[in-house]
Amino acid sequence: MERSTVAPEHDHHERERIRRRDLLNSLLIGVALGAILLGAPLGWFAHRLYVQQRMAQVLLCRQQNFGLSESQLQAQCGSPL
């Protein structure tokens, strides 16, 4: 039987060492989770902002063209929703 020439404490430290590949994998997982967890609220906020902006534009157009029929307003200003 051959005995290992490496001291047990050295072998233990070698197994606990963080490798570059492990750090890269951890970084990629963090970026993916961050994109999902931050992207969803940011996307919701951007969509809500767009909807409010669009609603304001339609209402302003309708106010400026007061007196037209509903079909003419729809054709000129679009739908608020």
Buried (B, 14 or more C-beta within 10 A) or exposed (E): EEEEEEEEEEEEEEEEEEEEEEEEEEEEEEEEEEEEEEEEEEEEEEEEEEEEEBEEEBEEBBEEEEEBEEEEBBEEBEEBE
